[in-house]
């Protein structure tokens, strides 16, 4: 079990952006080359799983599918047609294009999850039961069996959003005066739509993959930690970004994986994540100078 657990952590680290973060300053590779390298490493991990860690084969298959989907979307993002359709200097172009690529990636991952796990519930693709009482989370001051995940999701979504806003300011926009209020009002429908899509797609890619693959194999504490690491490292180049962004996203990922497992579905984690994306997109427009 100890070797199996170590290999699971290694699998997640290999599939994450960690190698790219470490190697990018050393190797003059393009994003596509890094994507191809990730797929190759994923294939190696699949073969090792099939040989010596059969219970982790599904985990490595879905992790490789994530990176294969990333490679495909990298190719699409580099095409002339993509740059014509999605103006990277505008909010709608940059974020809308990025979320469309995540839709494609998440769609491919969902297909594999359904093939591997036979039904939506086993892949945690159902909405889940929001009436379930949350288990004790000591470091957050949450007592066990006191509050439902439906109520907790709403309360925590608002509270976490405050930290998300500060993290975005520190790592992305910088401290500046609020501006572009008119642009924010004009873009609000897009902010809500993009946040709804981005939170769902990232949840499937970074949480459903890990949780469904390891359910029944490891204890919950290891599953949530592995999902948190995968989600956290993915945000090194995100918003919030850098080491602070990774730390914040890892903590958030831990909490969201906890909600998925306890409710046996994705709705509560989706709701919490949605609030964070609304805050991030709003901060980028109000403080970062993005226009239509």
Buried (B, 14 or more C-beta within 10 A) or exposed (E): EEEBBEBBEBBBBBBBBBBBBEEBEEEEBEBEEBBBBBBEBBBEBBEBBEEEBEBBBBBBBBBBBBBBBBBBBBBBBEEEEBEEEBBEEBBBBBBBBBBBBBBBBBEBBBEBBBEBBEEBEBBBBBEBBBEBBBBEBEEEEBEEEEBBBBBBBBEBBEEBBEBBBBBBBBBBBEEEEEEBEEBBEBBBEBBBEBBBBBBBBBBBBBBBBBBBBBBEBBEBEBBBBBBBBBBBBBBBBBBBBBEBBBBBBBBBBBBBBBBBBBBBBBBBBBBBBBBBBBBBBBBBBBBBEBEE
